[in-house]
Amino acid sequence: MSENDKPASDQLPDRLSVDPRSPYYNADVLSREVGIRFKGVEKTNVEEYCVSEGWVRVTAGNAKDRHGNPLTIKVHGPVEPYFRDKA
C-alpha cells in the first residue's frame, strides 16, 4: 500500500479550489504549499484551477460579491500546478 500512497500524495488533482464550500476543495493537498504557474508566470491570487480545461479563477482586486466573497475572473491558458516544498 505504501507504494501506491506515495505517488498519489505527490500528484496534484486536475481541479482544486481554496474555497471550503467547493466540491473541489481538498484540505490534505492544500496543507502543503501549492504553487500555480499560469502562462509561465507565478500566480499567488488563484482561487481555483483546472488543468484539463486550461483555466484559473483569480481574484478581481478587493471587490466583493453581495455575500462578501471575493469576486473572481476565469482566465484561460496553460496551467502548471506544483508543490513548492519539492526541489
C-alpha positions in Angstrom: 0.0 0.0 0.0 2.8 2.4 0.7 3.9 2.2 -2.9 0.5 3.3 -4.1 0.2 6.0 -1.4 3.4 7.8 -2.3 2.8 8.6 -5.9 -0.8 9.7 -5.2 0.4 12.1 -2.5 2.9 13.7 -4.9 0.3 14.3 -7.6 -2.0 17.3 -7.7 -5.6 16.9 -8.6 -6.8 18.0 -12.1 -9.0 20.6 -10.4 -8.5 22.3 -7.0 -10.2 25.1 -5.1 -9.3 27.0 -1.9 -12.9 27.6 -1.1 -14.1 25.1 1.6 -17.7 25.2 0.2 -16.5 24.0 -3.2 -16.7 20.3 -4.1 -13.1 20.6 -5.4 -11.7 21.7 -2.0 -9.1 19.3 -0.6 -7.6 20.2 2.8 -4.9 17.5 2.6 -3.5 18.8 -0.7 -3.7 22.5 0.4 -1.9 21.7 3.7 1.2 21.5 1.5 2.2 24.7 -0.3 0.7 24.5 -3.8 2.1 26.9 -6.4 0.4 27.8 -9.7 2.3 28.8 -12.9 -0.1 30.3 -15.4 1.2 31.1 -18.9 4.7 30.7 -17.5 4.1 33.3 -14.7 3.8 32.5 -11.0 0.4 33.5 -9.7 -0.4 34.0 -6.0 -4.1 35.1 -6.2 -5.5 31.9 -7.7 -8.8 30.7 -6.1 -9.4 27.6 -8.3 -7.7 25.9 -11.3 -8.5 23.2 -13.8 -5.6 21.7 -15.7 -7.6 19.7 -18.3 -9.8 22.6 -19.2 -6.9 25.1 -19.1 -8.2 27.9 -16.8 -7.7 29.5 -13.4 -10.0 31.7 -11.3 -8.2 34.7 -9.9 -9.5 37.3 -7.5 -10.6 40.7 -9.0 -8.8 43.1 -6.8 -10.6 43.9 -3.5 -14.1 43.6 -5.0 -16.7 41.5 -3.1 -20.0 40.0 -4.2 -23.2 40.5 -2.3 -22.4 37.7 0.1 -19.0 39.2 1.0 -16.9 36.7 -1.0 -14.2 37.9 -3.3 -15.1 38.4 -7.0 -13.3 36.1 -9.3 -12.5 36.1 -13.0 -12.0 32.9 -15.1 -8.9 33.3 -17.3 -8.0 30.6 -20.0 -4.4 29.4 -20.7 -1.9 26.7 -19.8 -1.9 25.9 -16.1 1.0 24.2 -14.2 0.3 23.4 -10.6 3.2 22.2 -8.4 4.2 21.6 -4.8 6.5 24.4 -3.5 8.2 22.1 -1.0 9.7 19.9 -3.7 13.1 21.0 -5.1 
